[in-house]
Amino acid sequence: MGYEWLALGAAFLWAIASLLSVTPARHLGTFATVDGEWVAPPLFLRRWHF
């Protein structure tokens, strides 16, 4: 029954983290999120560029 407790613990920590991240996300605003969506994929995919 160890894995069930680990899953419940992970879900609890995920819920707490989402509650704590509301204020920083509002502080960054919409444009920071949109800019991050445009910047992140090329950084992840740069190893396939020739």
PyMOL commands that place a pseudoatom at each C-alpha (Angstrom):
pseudoatom trace, name=CA, resn=MET, resi=1, chain=A, elem=C, hetatm=0, pos=[0.000, 0.000, 0.000]
pseudoatom trace, name=CA, resn=GLY, resi=2, chain=A, elem=C, hetatm=0, pos=[3.062, 2.231, -0.262]
pseudoatom trace, name=CA, resn=TYR, resi=3, chain=A, elem=C, hetatm=0, pos=[2.387, 3.503, -3.756]
pseudoatom trace, name=CA, resn=GLU, resi=4, chain=A, elem=C, hetatm=0, pos=[-1.110, 4.663, -2.894]
pseudoatom trace, name=CA, resn=TRP, resi=5, chain=A, elem=C, hetatm=0, pos=[0.255, 6.849, -0.102]
pseudoatom trace, name=CA, resn=LEU, resi=6, chain=A, elem=C, hetatm=0, pos=[2.881, 8.277, -2.434]
pseudoatom trace, name=CA, resn=ALA, resi=7, chain=A, elem=C, hetatm=0, pos=[0.197, 9.095, -4.992]
pseudoatom trace, name=CA, resn=LEU, resi=8, chain=A, elem=C, hetatm=0, pos=[-1.969, 10.786, -2.368]
pseudoatom trace, name=CA, resn=GLY, resi=9, chain=A, elem=C, hetatm=0, pos=[1.028, 12.748, -1.101]
pseudoatom trace, name=CA, resn=ALA, resi=10, chain=A, elem=C, hetatm=0, pos=[1.904, 13.890, -4.618]
pseudoatom trace, name=CA, resn=ALA, resi=11, chain=A, elem=C, hetatm=0, pos=[-1.684, 14.961, -5.264]
pseudoatom trace, name=CA, resn=PHE, resi=12, chain=A, elem=C, hetatm=0, pos=[-1.765, 16.881, -1.997]
pseudoatom trace, name=CA, resn=LEU, resi=13, chain=A, elem=C, hetatm=0, pos=[1.507, 18.681, -2.768]
pseudoatom trace, name=CA, resn=TRP, resi=14, chain=A, elem=C, hetatm=0, pos=[0.292, 19.478, -6.296]
pseudoatom trace, name=CA, resn=ALA, resi=15, chain=A, elem=C, hetatm=0, pos=[-2.894, 21.016, -4.869]
pseudoatom trace, name=CA, resn=ILE, resi=16, chain=A, elem=C, hetatm=0, pos=[-0.946, 23.097, -2.339]
pseudoatom trace, name=CA, resn=ALA, resi=17, chain=A, elem=C, hetatm=0, pos=[1.501, 24.278, -5.032]
pseudoatom trace, name=CA, resn=SER, resi=18, chain=A, elem=C, hetatm=0, pos=[-1.354, 25.358, -7.282]
pseudoatom trace, name=CA, resn=LEU, resi=19, chain=A, elem=C, hetatm=0, pos=[-2.865, 27.382, -4.442]
pseudoatom trace, name=CA, resn=LEU, resi=20, chain=A, elem=C, hetatm=0, pos=[0.470, 29.037, -3.684]
pseudoatom trace, name=CA, resn=SER, resi=21, chain=A, elem=C, hetatm=0, pos=[1.193, 29.903, -7.330]
pseudoatom trace, name=CA, resn=VAL, resi=22, chain=A, elem=C, hetatm=0, pos=[-1.913, 32.055, -7.913]
pseudoatom trace, name=CA, resn=THR, resi=23, chain=A, elem=C, hetatm=0, pos=[-0.363, 35.303, -6.658]
pseudoatom trace, name=CA, resn=PRO, resi=24, chain=A, elem=C, hetatm=0, pos=[2.937, 34.980, -8.594]
pseudoatom trace, name=CA, resn=ALA, resi=25, chain=A, elem=C, hetatm=0, pos=[1.037, 34.067, -11.757]
pseudoatom trace, name=CA, resn=ARG, resi=26, chain=A, elem=C, hetatm=0, pos=[-1.156, 37.142, -11.411]
pseudoatom trace, name=CA, resn=HIS, resi=27, chain=A, elem=C, hetatm=0, pos=[1.930, 39.267, -10.808]
pseudoatom trace, name=CA, resn=LEU, resi=28, chain=A, elem=C, hetatm=0, pos=[3.565, 38.029, -14.031]
pseudoatom trace, name=CA, resn=GLY, resi=29, chain=A, elem=C, hetatm=0, pos=[0.434, 38.715, -16.018]
pseudoatom trace, name=CA, resn=THR, resi=30, chain=A, elem=C, hetatm=0, pos=[-0.868, 37.386, -19.295]
pseudoatom trace, name=CA, resn=PHE, resi=31, chain=A, elem=C, hetatm=0, pos=[1.966, 38.560, -21.524]
pseudoatom trace, name=CA, resn=ALA, resi=32, chain=A, elem=C, hetatm=0, pos=[4.609, 36.702, -19.539]
pseudoatom trace, name=CA, resn=THR, resi=33, chain=A, elem=C, hetatm=0, pos=[2.649, 33.487, -19.988]
pseudoatom trace, name=CA, resn=VAL, resi=34, chain=A, elem=C, hetatm=0, pos=[2.183, 34.044, -23.709]
pseudoatom trace, name=CA, resn=ASP, resi=35, chain=A, elem=C, hetatm=0, pos=[5.860, 34.950, -24.165]
pseudoatom trace, name=CA, resn=GLY, resi=36, chain=A, elem=C, hetatm=0, pos=[6.823, 31.812, -22.276]
pseudoatom trace, name=CA, resn=GLU, resi=37, chain=A, elem=C, hetatm=0, pos=[4.687, 29.714, -24.606]
pseudoatom trace, name=CA, resn=TRP, resi=38, chain=A, elem=C, hetatm=0, pos=[6.549, 31.166, -27.610]
pseudoatom trace, name=CA, resn=VAL, resi=39, chain=A, elem=C, hetatm=0, pos=[10.004, 30.852, -26.076]
pseudoatom trace, name=CA, resn=ALA, resi=40, chain=A, elem=C, hetatm=0, pos=[9.869, 27.408, -24.468]
pseudoatom trace, name=CA, resn=PRO, resi=41, chain=A, elem=C, hetatm=0, pos=[9.276, 25.105, -27.497]
pseudoatom trace, name=CA, resn=PRO, resi=42, chain=A, elem=C, hetatm=0, pos=[12.335, 26.251, -29.492]
pseudoatom trace, name=CA, resn=LEU, resi=43, chain=A, elem=C, hetatm=0, pos=[14.480, 25.736, -26.406]
pseudoatom trace, name=CA, resn=PHE, resi=44, chain=A, elem=C, hetatm=0, pos=[13.192, 22.195, -26.019]
pseudoatom trace, name=CA, resn=LEU, resi=45, chain=A, elem=C, hetatm=0, pos=[13.429, 21.383, -29.715]
pseudoatom trace, name=CA, resn=ARG, resi=46, chain=A, elem=C, hetatm=0, pos=[16.782, 23.001, -30.491]
pseudoatom trace, name=CA, resn=ARG, resi=47, chain=A, elem=C, hetatm=0, pos=[18.641, 19.700, -30.560]
pseudoatom trace, name=CA, resn=TRP, resi=48, chain=A, elem=C, hetatm=0, pos=[16.743, 18.687, -33.717]
pseudoatom trace, name=CA, resn=HIS, resi=49, chain=A, elem=C, hetatm=0, pos=[17.747, 21.827, -35.640]
pseudoatom trace, name=CA, resn=PHE, resi=50, chain=A, elem=C, hetatm=0, pos=[20.393, 21.276, -38.252]
for i in range(1, 50): cmd.bond("trace and resi %d" % i, "trace and resi %d" % (i + 1))
show_as sticks, trace
zoom trace
